[in-house]
Amino acid sequence: MLYGAHKFSQLEHALEVHRRHSERWGCGFECLDRDFTTCKLYSKHYFLLSNMLHELSKPEEERQQWPL
């Protein structure tokens, strides 16, 4: 998660490295770039759960494959 007044060049660089890694290996990459505090939903757990539910709402053949 990276947004608001807490942006640091080190964090931005780390996210860029993760993004490039994901592209190279064909993995998904999600970045929370908006502030949920106005909605009272400031939570990494909420963000992860919403991404998982979005993926599970797709037809089975279109879903990302997650290793067990």
mmCIF file of the N, C-alpha and C atoms, coordinates in Angstrom:
data_MODEL
# 
_entry.id   MODEL 
# 
loop_
_atom_site.group_PDB 
_atom_site.id 
_atom_site.type_symbol 
_atom_site.label_atom_id 
_atom_site.label_alt_id 
_atom_site.label_comp_id 
_atom_site.label_asym_id 
_atom_site.label_entity_id 
_atom_site.label_seq_id 
_atom_site.pdbx_PDB_ins_code 
_atom_site.Cartn_x 
_atom_site.Cartn_y 
_atom_site.Cartn_z 
_atom_site.occupancy 
_atom_site.B_iso_or_equiv 
_atom_site.pdbx_formal_charge 
_atom_site.auth_seq_id 
_atom_site.auth_comp_id 
_atom_site.auth_asym_id 
_atom_site.auth_atom_id 
_atom_site.pdbx_PDB_model_num 
ATOM 1   N N  . MET A 1 1  ? 0.855   -1.170  0.000   1.00 0.00 ? 1  MET A N  1 
ATOM 2   C CA . MET A 1 1  ? 0.000   0.000   0.000   1.00 0.00 ? 1  MET A CA 1 
ATOM 3   C C  . MET A 1 1  ? 0.899   1.229   0.000   1.00 0.00 ? 1  MET A C  1 
ATOM 4   N N  . LEU A 1 2  ? 0.576   2.153   -0.874  1.00 0.00 ? 2  LEU A N  1 
ATOM 5   C CA . LEU A 1 2  ? 1.409   3.332   -1.014  1.00 0.00 ? 2  LEU A CA 1 
ATOM 6   C C  . LEU A 1 2  ? 0.527   4.492   -1.449  1.00 0.00 ? 2  LEU A C  1 
ATOM 7   N N  . TYR A 1 3  ? 0.287   5.409   -0.553  1.00 0.00 ? 3  TYR A N  1 
ATOM 8   C CA . TYR A 1 3  ? -0.504  6.576   -0.909  1.00 0.00 ? 3  TYR A CA 1 
ATOM 9   C C  . TYR A 1 3  ? -0.374  7.635   0.173   1.00 0.00 ? 3  TYR A C  1 
ATOM 10  N N  . GLY A 1 4  ? -0.914  8.804   -0.112  1.00 0.00 ? 4  GLY A N  1 
ATOM 11  C CA . GLY A 1 4  ? -0.948  9.874   0.871   1.00 0.00 ? 4  GLY A CA 1 
ATOM 12  C C  . GLY A 1 4  ? 0.415   10.463  1.156   1.00 0.00 ? 4  GLY A C  1 
ATOM 13  N N  . ALA A 1 5  ? 0.578   10.983  2.355   1.00 0.00 ? 5  ALA A N  1 
ATOM 14  C CA . ALA A 1 5  ? 1.805   11.664  2.757   1.00 0.00 ? 5  ALA A CA 1 
ATOM 15  C C  . ALA A 1 5  ? 2.929   10.695  3.092   1.00 0.00 ? 5  ALA A C  1 
ATOM 16  N N  . HIS A 1 6  ? 2.668   9.407   3.032   1.00 0.00 ? 6  HIS A N  1 
ATOM 17  C CA . HIS A 1 6  ? 3.664   8.410   3.430   1.00 0.00 ? 6  HIS A CA 1 
ATOM 18  C C  . HIS A 1 6  ? 4.427   7.840   2.247   1.00 0.00 ? 6  HIS A C  1 
ATOM 19  N N  . LYS A 1 7  ? 4.571   8.622   1.179   1.00 0.00 ? 7  LYS A N  1 
ATOM 20  C CA . LYS A 1 7  ? 5.327   8.156   0.018   1.00 0.00 ? 7  LYS A CA 1 
ATOM 21  C C  . LYS A 1 7  ? 6.808   8.439   0.225   1.00 0.00 ? 7  LYS A C  1 
ATOM 22  N N  . PHE A 1 8  ? 7.603   7.401   0.128   1.00 0.00 ? 8  PHE A N  1 
ATOM 23  C CA . PHE A 1 8  ? 9.050   7.509   0.252   1.00 0.00 ? 8  PHE A CA 1 
ATOM 24  C C  . PHE A 1 8  ? 9.665   6.912   -1.004  1.00 0.00 ? 8  PHE A C  1 
ATOM 25  N N  . SER A 1 9  ? 10.782  7.449   -1.429  1.00 0.00 ? 9  SER A N  1 
ATOM 26  C CA . SER A 1 9  ? 11.407  6.941   -2.654  1.00 0.00 ? 9  SER A CA 1 
ATOM 27  C C  . SER A 1 9  ? 11.769  5.463   -2.519  1.00 0.00 ? 9  SER A C  1 
ATOM 28  N N  . GLN A 1 10 ? 12.145  5.024   -1.317  1.00 0.00 ? 10 GLN A N  1 
ATOM 29  C CA . GLN A 1 10 ? 12.487  3.610   -1.115  1.00 0.00 ? 10 GLN A CA 1 
ATOM 30  C C  . GLN A 1 10 ? 11.266  2.716   -1.334  1.00 0.00 ? 10 GLN A C  1 
ATOM 31  N N  . LEU A 1 11 ? 10.103  3.149   -0.870  1.00 0.00 ? 11 LEU A N  1 
ATOM 32  C CA . LEU A 1 11 ? 8.887   2.355   -1.059  1.00 0.00 ? 11 LEU A CA 1 
ATOM 33  C C  . LEU A 1 11 ? 8.476   2.331   -2.521  1.00 0.00 ? 11 LEU A C  1 
ATOM 34  N N  . GLU A 1 12 ? 8.581   3.482   -3.178  1.00 0.00 ? 12 GLU A N  1 
ATOM 35  C CA . GLU A 1 12 ? 8.243   3.529   -4.596  1.00 0.00 ? 12 GLU A CA 1 
ATOM 36  C C  . GLU A 1 12 ? 9.176   2.631   -5.406  1.00 0.00 ? 12 GLU A C  1 
ATOM 37  N N  . HIS A 1 13 ? 10.448  2.625   -5.068  1.00 0.00 ? 13 HIS A N  1 
ATOM 38  C CA . HIS A 1 13 ? 11.413  1.753   -5.758  1.00 0.00 ? 13 HIS A CA 1 
ATOM 39  C C  . HIS A 1 13 ? 11.079  0.280   -5.503  1.00 0.00 ? 13 HIS A C  1 
ATOM 40  N N  . ALA A 1 14 ? 10.749  -0.061  -4.272  1.00 0.00 ? 14 ALA A N  1 
ATOM 41  C CA . ALA A 1 14 ? 10.403  -1.453  -3.946  1.00 0.00 ? 14 ALA A CA 1 
ATOM 42  C C  . ALA A 1 14 ? 9.178   -1.901  -4.741  1.00 0.00 ? 14 ALA A C  1 
ATOM 43  N N  . LEU A 1 15 ? 8.172   -1.040  -4.850  1.00 0.00 ? 15 LEU A N  1 
ATOM 44  C CA . LEU A 1 15 ? 6.991   -1.393  -5.635  1.00 0.00 ? 15 LEU A CA 1 
ATOM 45  C C  . LEU A 1 15 ? 7.332   -1.568  -7.111  1.00 0.00 ? 15 LEU A C  1 
ATOM 46  N N  . GLU A 1 16 ? 8.200   -0.730  -7.621  1.00 0.00 ? 16 GLU A N  1 
ATOM 47  C CA . GLU A 1 16 ? 8.613   -0.847  -9.020  1.00 0.00 ? 16 GLU A CA 1 
ATOM 48  C C  . GLU A 1 16 ? 9.346   -2.168  -9.256  1.00 0.00 ? 16 GLU A C  1 
ATOM 49  N N  . VAL A 1 17 ? 10.194  -2.565  -8.318  1.00 0.00 ? 17 VAL A N  1 
ATOM 50  C CA . VAL A 1 17 ? 10.903  -3.849  -8.430  1.00 0.00 ? 17 VAL A CA 1 
ATOM 51  C C  . VAL A 1 17 ? 9.898   -5.000  -8.419  1.00 0.00 ? 17 VAL A C  1 
ATOM 52  N N  . HIS A 1 18 ? 8.907   -4.955  -7.538  1.00 0.00 ? 18 HIS A N  1 
ATOM 53  C CA . HIS A 1 18 ? 7.885   -6.002  -7.484  1.00 0.00 ? 18 HIS A CA 1 
ATOM 54  C C  . HIS A 1 18 ? 7.067   -6.036  -8.770  1.00 0.00 ? 18 HIS A C  1 
ATOM 55  N N  . ARG A 1 19 ? 6.741   -4.849  -9.307  1.00 0.00 ? 19 ARG A N  1 
ATOM 56  C CA . ARG A 1 19 ? 5.971   -4.790  -10.541 1.00 0.00 ? 19 ARG A CA 1 
ATOM 57  C C  . ARG A 1 19 ? 6.748   -5.431  -11.698 1.00 0.00 ? 19 ARG A C  1 
ATOM 58  N N  . ARG A 1 20 ? 8.035   -5.082  -11.830 1.00 0.00 ? 20 ARG A N  1 
ATOM 59  C CA . ARG A 1 20 ? 8.860   -5.661  -12.896 1.00 0.00 ? 20 ARG A CA 1 
ATOM 60  C C  . ARG A 1 20 ? 9.006   -7.170  -12.733 1.00 0.00 ? 20 ARG A C  1 
ATOM 61  N N  . HIS A 1 21 ? 9.187   -7.628  -11.491 1.00 0.00 ? 21 HIS A N  1 
ATOM 62  C CA . HIS A 1 21 ? 9.289   -9.067  -11.212 1.00 0.00 ? 21 HIS A CA 1 
ATOM 63  C C  . HIS A 1 21 ? 8.009   -9.778  -11.649 1.00 0.00 ? 21 HIS A C  1 
ATOM 64  N N  . SER A 1 22 ? 6.869   -9.190  -11.317 1.00 0.00 ? 22 SER A N  1 
ATOM 65  C CA . SER A 1 22 ? 5.586   -9.787  -11.682 1.00 0.00 ? 22 SER A CA 1 
ATOM 66  C C  . SER A 1 22 ? 5.418   -9.870  -13.192 1.00 0.00 ? 22 SER A C  1 
ATOM 67  N N  . GLU A 1 23 ? 5.797   -8.806  -13.887 1.00 0.00 ? 23 GLU A N  1 
ATOM 68  C CA . GLU A 1 23 ? 5.704   -8.819  -15.348 1.00 0.00 ? 23 GLU A CA 1 
ATOM 69  C C  . GLU A 1 23 ? 6.624   -9.878  -15.948 1.00 0.00 ? 23 GLU A C  1 
ATOM 70  N N  . ARG A 1 24 ? 7.842   -9.972  -15.415 1.00 0.00 ? 24 ARG A N  1 
ATOM 71  C CA . ARG A 1 24 ? 8.806   -10.927 -15.953 1.00 0.00 ? 24 ARG A CA 1 
ATOM 72  C C  . ARG A 1 24 ? 8.319   -12.367 -15.826 1.00 0.00 ? 24 ARG A C  1 
ATOM 73  N N  . TRP A 1 25 ? 7.732   -12.691 -14.677 1.00 0.00 ? 25 TRP A N  1 
ATOM 74  C CA . TRP A 1 25 ? 7.328   -14.065 -14.419 1.00 0.00 ? 25 TRP A CA 1 
ATOM 75  C C  . TRP A 1 25 ? 5.846   -14.314 -14.664 1.00 0.00 ? 25 TRP A C  1 
ATOM 76  N N  . GLY A 1 26 ? 5.128   -13.316 -15.162 1.00 0.00 ? 26 GLY A N  1 
ATOM 77  C CA . GLY A 1 26 ? 3.718   -13.503 -15.510 1.00 0.00 ? 26 GLY A CA 1 
ATOM 78  C C  . GLY A 1 26 ? 2.797   -13.604 -14.319 1.00 0.00 ? 26 GLY A C  1 
ATOM 79  N N  . CYS A 1 27 ? 3.199   -13.024 -13.196 1.00 0.00 ? 27 CYS A N  1 
ATOM 80  C CA . CYS A 1 27 ? 2.368   -13.033 -11.995 1.00 0.00 ? 27 CYS A CA 1 
ATOM 81  C C  . CYS A 1 27 ? 1.497   -11.787 -11.960 1.00 0.00 ? 27 CYS A C  1 
ATOM 82  N N  . GLY A 1 28 ? 0.446   -11.845 -11.195 1.00 0.00 ? 28 GLY A N  1 
ATOM 83  C CA . GLY A 1 28 ? -0.382  -10.668 -11.010 1.00 0.00 ? 28 GLY A CA 1 
ATOM 84  C C  . GLY A 1 28 ? 0.287   -9.683  -10.067 1.00 0.00 ? 28 GLY A C  1 
ATOM 85  N N  . PHE A 1 29 ? -0.040  -8.418  -10.244 1.00 0.00 ? 29 PHE A N  1 
ATOM 86  C CA . PHE A 1 29 ? 0.503   -7.381  -9.363  1.00 0.00 ? 29 PHE A CA 1 
ATOM 87  C C  . PHE A 1 29 ? -0.607  -6.405  -9.058  1.00 0.00 ? 29 PHE A C  1 
ATOM 88  N N  . GLU A 1 30 ? -0.921  -6.230  -7.802  1.00 0.00 ? 30 GLU A N  1 
ATOM 89  C CA . GLU A 1 30 ? -1.947  -5.292  -7.368  1.00 0.00 ? 30 GLU A CA 1 
ATOM 90  C C  . GLU A 1 30 ? -1.328  -4.308  -6.399  1.00 0.00 ? 30 GLU A C  1 
ATOM 91  N N  . CYS A 1 31 ? -1.662  -3.052  -6.564  1.00 0.00 ? 31 CYS A N  1 
ATOM 92  C CA . CYS A 1 31 ? -1.151  -2.020  -5.672  1.00 0.00 ? 31 CYS A CA 1 
ATOM 93  C C  . CYS A 1 31 ? -2.308  -1.143  -5.224  1.00 0.00 ? 31 CYS A C  1 
ATOM 94  N N  . LEU A 1 32 ? -2.490  -1.030  -3.945  1.00 0.00 ? 32 LEU A N  1 
ATOM 95  C CA . LEU A 1 32 ? -3.524  -0.153  -3.402  1.00 0.00 ? 32 LEU A CA 1 
ATOM 96  C C  . LEU A 1 32 ? -2.993  1.273   -3.455  1.00 0.00 ? 32 LEU A C  1 
ATOM 97  N N  . ASP A 1 33 ? -3.565  2.070   -4.344  1.00 0.00 ? 33 ASP A N  1 
ATOM 98  C CA . ASP A 1 33 ? -3.042  3.419   -4.544  1.00 0.00 ? 33 ASP A CA 1 
ATOM 99  C C  . ASP A 1 33 ? -4.042  4.508   -4.148  1.00 0.00 ? 33 ASP A C  1 
ATOM 100 N N  . ARG A 1 34 ? -5.056  4.126   -3.412  1.00 0.00 ? 34 ARG A N  1 
ATOM 101 C CA . ARG A 1 34 ? -6.010  5.131   -2.940  1.00 0.00 ? 34 ARG A CA 1 
ATOM 102 C C  . ARG A 1 34 ? -6.228  4.946   -1.443  1.00 0.00 ? 34 ARG A C  1 
ATOM 103 N N  . ASP A 1 35 ? -6.614  5.995   -0.820  1.00 0.00 ? 35 ASP A N  1 
ATOM 104 C CA . ASP A 1 35 ? -6.796  5.996   0.627   1.00 0.00 ? 35 ASP A CA 1 
ATOM 105 C C  . ASP A 1 35 ? -8.206  5.533   0.983   1.00 0.00 ? 35 ASP A C  1 
ATOM 106 N N  . PHE A 1 36 ? -8.315  4.523   1.816   1.00 0.00 ? 36 PHE A N  1 
ATOM 107 C CA . PHE A 1 36 ? -9.612  4.033   2.272   1.00 0.00 ? 36 PHE A CA 1 
ATOM 108 C C  . PHE A 1 36 ? -10.060 4.695   3.572   1.00 0.00 ? 36 PHE A C  1 
ATOM 109 N N  . THR A 1 37 ? -9.250  5.548   4.149   1.00 0.00 ? 37 THR A N  1 
ATOM 110 C CA . THR A 1 37 ? -9.572  6.076   5.471   1.00 0.00 ? 37 THR A CA 1 
ATOM 111 C C  . THR A 1 37 ? -10.865 6.874   5.477   1.00 0.00 ? 37 THR A C  1 
ATOM 112 N N  . THR A 1 38 ? -11.223 7.511   4.356   1.00 0.00 ? 38 THR A N  1 
ATOM 113 C CA . THR A 1 38 ? -12.478 8.259   4.327   1.00 0.00 ? 38 THR A CA 1 
ATOM 114 C C  . THR A 1 38 ? -13.680 7.330   4.342   1.00 0.00 ? 38 THR A C  1 
ATOM 115 N N  . CYS A 1 39 ? -13.478 6.080   3.951   1.00 0.00 ? 39 CYS A N  1 
ATOM 116 C CA . CYS A 1 39 ? -14.556 5.096   3.920   1.00 0.00 ? 39 CYS A CA 1 
ATOM 117 C C  . CYS A 1 39 ? -14.542 4.197   5.154   1.00 0.00 ? 39 CYS A C  1 
ATOM 118 N N  . LYS A 1 40 ? -13.632 4.439   6.072   1.00 0.00 ? 40 LYS A N  1 
ATOM 119 C CA . LYS A 1 40 ? -13.471 3.613   7.281   1.00 0.00 ? 40 LYS A CA 1 
ATOM 120 C C  . LYS A 1 40 ? -13.107 2.179   6.928   1.00 0.00 ? 40 LYS A C  1 
ATOM 121 N N  . LEU A 1 41 ? -12.398 1.996   5.812   1.00 0.00 ? 41 LEU A N  1 
ATOM 122 C CA . LEU A 1 41 ? -12.027 0.661   5.366   1.00 0.00 ? 41 LEU A CA 1 
ATOM 123 C C  . LEU A 1 41 ? -10.516 0.519   5.225   1.00 0.00 ? 41 LEU A C  1 
ATOM 124 N N  . TYR A 1 42 ? -9.771  1.205   6.051   1.00 0.00 ? 42 TYR A N  1 
ATOM 125 C CA . TYR A 1 42 ? -8.320  1.180   5.956   1.00 0.00 ? 42 TYR A CA 1 
ATOM 126 C C  . TYR A 1 42 ? -7.815  -0.151  6.487   1.00 0.00 ? 42 TYR A C  1 
ATOM 127 N N  . SER A 1 43 ? -7.590  -1.088  5.575   1.00 0.00 ? 43 SER A N  1 
ATOM 128 C CA . SER A 1 43 ? -7.198  -2.416  6.009   1.00 0.00 ? 43 SER A CA 1 
ATOM 129 C C  . SER A 1 43 ? -6.543  -3.181  4.869   1.00 0.00 ? 43 SER A C  1 
ATOM 130 N N  . LYS A 1 44 ? -5.361  -3.708  5.112   1.00 0.00 ? 44 LYS A N  1 
ATOM 131 C CA . LYS A 1 44 ? -4.722  -4.569  4.120   1.00 0.00 ? 44 LYS A CA 1 
ATOM 132 C C  . LYS A 1 44 ? -5.548  -5.837  3.930   1.00 0.00 ? 44 LYS A C  1 
ATOM 133 N N  . HIS A 1 45 ? -6.155  -6.312  5.017   1.00 0.00 ? 45 HIS A N  1 
ATOM 134 C CA . HIS A 1 45 ? -6.971  -7.516  4.930   1.00 0.00 ? 45 HIS A CA 1 
ATOM 135 C C  . HIS A 1 45 ? -8.161  -7.293  3.999   1.00 0.00 ? 45 HIS A C  1 
ATOM 136 N N  . TYR A 1 46 ? -8.795  -6.134  4.100   1.00 0.00 ? 46 TYR A N  1 
ATOM 137 C CA . TYR A 1 46 ? -9.915  -5.823  3.218   1.00 0.00 ? 46 TYR A CA 1 
ATOM 138 C C  . TYR A 1 46 ? -9.455  -5.813  1.765   1.00 0.00 ? 46 TYR A C  1 
ATOM 139 N N  . PHE A 1 47 ? -8.317  -5.192  1.500   1.00 0.00 ? 47 PHE A N  1 
ATOM 140 C CA . PHE A 1 47 ? -7.787  -5.103  0.144   1.00 0.00 ? 47 PHE A CA 1 
ATOM 141 C C  . PHE A 1 47 ? -7.506  -6.497  -0.420  1.00 0.00 ? 47 PHE A C  1 
ATOM 142 N N  . LEU A 1 48 ? -6.837  -7.347  0.358   1.00 0.00 ? 48 LEU A N  1 
ATOM 143 C CA . LEU A 1 48 ? -6.528  -8.701  -0.099  1.00 0.00 ? 48 LEU A CA 1 
ATOM 144 C C  . LEU A 1 48 ? -7.801  -9.521  -0.312  1.00 0.00 ? 48 LEU A C  1 
ATOM 145 N N  . LEU A 1 49 ? -8.727  -9.418  0.624   1.00 0.00 ? 49 LEU A N  1 
ATOM 146 C CA . LEU A 1 49 ? -9.969  -10.168 0.509   1.00 0.00 ? 49 LEU A CA 1 
ATOM 147 C C  . LEU A 1 49 ? -10.772 -9.715  -0.708  1.00 0.00 ? 49 LEU A C  1 
ATOM 148 N N  . SER A 1 50 ? -10.844 -8.415  -0.956  1.00 0.00 ? 50 SER A N  1 
ATOM 149 C CA . SER A 1 50 ? -11.601 -7.936  -2.115  1.00 0.00 ? 50 SER A CA 1 
ATOM 150 C C  . SER A 1 50 ? -10.966 -8.427  -3.413  1.00 0.00 ? 50 SER A C  1 
ATOM 151 N N  . ASN A 1 51 ? -9.624  -8.476  -3.474  1.00 0.00 ? 51 ASN A N  1 
ATOM 152 C CA . ASN A 1 51 ? -8.964  -9.012  -4.666  1.00 0.00 ? 51 ASN A CA 1 
ATOM 153 C C  . ASN A 1 51 ? -9.253  -10.494 -4.848  1.00 0.00 ? 51 ASN A C  1 
ATOM 154 N N  . MET A 1 52 ? -9.226  -11.244 -3.764  1.00 0.00 ? 52 MET A N  1 
ATOM 155 C CA . MET A 1 52 ? -9.511  -12.681 -3.851  1.00 0.00 ? 52 MET A CA 1 
ATOM 156 C C  . MET A 1 52 ? -10.955 -12.924 -4.285  1.00 0.00 ? 52 MET A C  1 
ATOM 157 N N  . LEU A 1 53 ? -11.890 -12.171 -3.714  1.00 0.00 ? 53 LEU A N  1 
ATOM 158 C CA . LEU A 1 53 ? -13.292 -12.354 -4.080  1.00 0.00 ? 53 LEU A CA 1 
ATOM 159 C C  . LEU A 1 53 ? -13.548 -11.956 -5.531  1.00 0.00 ? 53 LEU A C  1 
ATOM 160 N N  . HIS A 1 54 ? -12.873 -10.921 -5.982  1.00 0.00 ? 54 HIS A N  1 
ATOM 161 C CA . HIS A 1 54 ? -12.999 -10.530 -7.390  1.00 0.00 ? 54 HIS A CA 1 
ATOM 162 C C  . HIS A 1 54 ? -12.520 -11.662 -8.296  1.00 0.00 ? 54 HIS A C  1 
ATOM 163 N N  . GLU A 1 55 ? -11.409 -12.269 -7.936  1.00 0.00 ? 55 GLU A N  1 
ATOM 164 C CA . GLU A 1 55 ? -10.865 -13.376 -8.734  1.00 0.00 ? 55 GLU A CA 1 
ATOM 165 C C  . GLU A 1 55 ? -11.804 -14.580 -8.698  1.00 0.00 ? 55 GLU A C  1 
ATOM 166 N N  . LEU A 1 56 ? -12.365 -14.871 -7.531  1.00 0.00 ? 56 LEU A N  1 
ATOM 167 C CA . LEU A 1 56 ? -13.261 -16.023 -7.404  1.00 0.00 ? 56 LEU A CA 1 
ATOM 168 C C  . LEU A 1 56 ? -14.603 -15.799 -8.093  1.00 0.00 ? 56 LEU A C  1 
ATOM 169 N N  . SER A 1 57 ? -14.951 -14.548 -8.368  1.00 0.00 ? 57 SER A N  1 
ATOM 170 C CA . SER A 1 57 ? -16.217 -14.275 -9.053  1.00 0.00 ? 57 SER A CA 1 
ATOM 171 C C  . SER A 1 57 ? -16.116 -14.539 -10.556 1.00 0.00 ? 57 SER A C  1 
ATOM 172 N N  . LYS A 1 58 ? -14.898 -14.731 -11.065 1.00 0.00 ? 58 LYS A N  1 
ATOM 173 C CA . LYS A 1 58 ? -14.700 -15.029 -12.481 1.00 0.00 ? 58 LYS A CA 1 
ATOM 174 C C  . LYS A 1 58 ? -15.043 -16.494 -12.750 1.00 0.00 ? 58 LYS A C  1 
ATOM 175 N N  . PRO A 1 59 ? -15.370 -16.823 -14.003 1.00 0.00 ? 59 PRO A N  1 
ATOM 176 C CA . PRO A 1 59 ? -15.544 -18.251 -14.337 1.00 0.00 ? 59 PRO A CA 1 
ATOM 177 C C  . PRO A 1 59 ? -14.248 -19.011 -14.050 1.00 0.00 ? 59 PRO A C  1 
ATOM 178 N N  . GLU A 1 60 ? -14.368 -20.259 -13.691 1.00 0.00 ? 60 GLU A N  1 
ATOM 179 C CA . GLU A 1 60 ? -13.219 -21.037 -13.236 1.00 0.00 ? 60 GLU A CA 1 
ATOM 180 C C  . GLU A 1 60 ? -12.067 -21.062 -14.239 1.00 0.00 ? 60 GLU A C  1 
ATOM 181 N N  . GLU A 1 61 ? -12.378 -21.124 -15.530 1.00 0.00 ? 61 GLU A N  1 
ATOM 182 C CA . GLU A 1 61 ? -11.310 -21.190 -16.528 1.00 0.00 ? 61 GLU A CA 1 
ATOM 183 C C  . GLU A 1 61 ? -10.574 -19.857 -16.717 1.00 0.00 ? 61 GLU A C  1 
ATOM 184 N N  . GLU A 1 62 ? -11.115 -18.753 -16.224 1.00 0.00 ? 62 GLU A N  1 
ATOM 185 C CA . GLU A 1 62 ? -10.471 -17.445 -16.348 1.00 0.00 ? 62 GLU A CA 1 
ATOM 186 C C  . GLU A 1 62 ? -9.720  -17.020 -15.079 1.00 0.00 ? 62 GLU A C  1 
ATOM 187 N N  . ARG A 1 63 ? -9.862  -17.768 -14.005 1.00 0.00 ? 63 ARG A N  1 
ATOM 188 C CA . ARG A 1 63 ? -9.218  -17.411 -12.735 1.00 0.00 ? 63 ARG A CA 1 
ATOM 189 C C  . ARG A 1 63 ? -7.714  -17.614 -12.774 1.00 0.00 ? 63 ARG A C  1 
ATOM 190 N N  . GLN A 1 64 ? -7.017  -16.844 -11.950 1.00 0.00 ? 64 GLN A N  1 
ATOM 191 C CA . GLN A 1 64 ? -5.586  -17.070 -11.750 1.00 0.00 ? 64 GLN A CA 1 
ATOM 192 C C  . GLN A 1 64 ? -5.422  -18.396 -11.024 1.00 0.00 ? 64 GLN A C  1 
ATOM 193 N N  . GLN A 1 65 ? -4.365  -19.100 -11.332 1.00 0.00 ? 65 GLN A N  1 
ATOM 194 C CA . GLN A 1 65 ? -4.074  -20.354 -10.639 1.00 0.00 ? 65 GLN A CA 1 
ATOM 195 C C  . GLN A 1 65 ? -3.172  -20.048 -9.459  1.00 0.00 ? 65 GLN A C  1 
ATOM 196 N N  . TRP A 1 66 ? -3.607  -20.388 -8.270  1.00 0.00 ? 66 TRP A N  1 
ATOM 197 C CA . TRP A 1 66 ? -2.828  -20.147 -7.050  1.00 0.00 ? 66 TRP A CA 1 
ATOM 198 C C  . TRP A 1 66 ? -2.241  -21.468 -6.570  1.00 0.00 ? 66 TRP A C  1 
ATOM 199 N N  . PRO A 1 67 ? -0.930  -21.509 -6.361  1.00 0.00 ? 67 PRO A N  1 
ATOM 200 C CA . PRO A 1 67 ? -0.328  -22.764 -5.886  1.00 0.00 ? 67 PRO A CA 1 
ATOM 201 C C  . PRO A 1 67 ? -0.786  -23.068 -4.468  1.00 0.00 ? 67 PRO A C  1 
ATOM 202 N N  . LEU A 1 68 ? -0.901  -24.326 -4.181  1.00 0.00 ? 68 LEU A N  1 
ATOM 203 C CA . LEU A 1 68 ? -1.325  -24.751 -2.837  1.00 0.00 ? 68 LEU A CA 1 
ATOM 204 C C  . LEU A 1 68 ? -0.125  -24.987 -1.953  1.00 0.00 ? 68 LEU A C  1 
# 
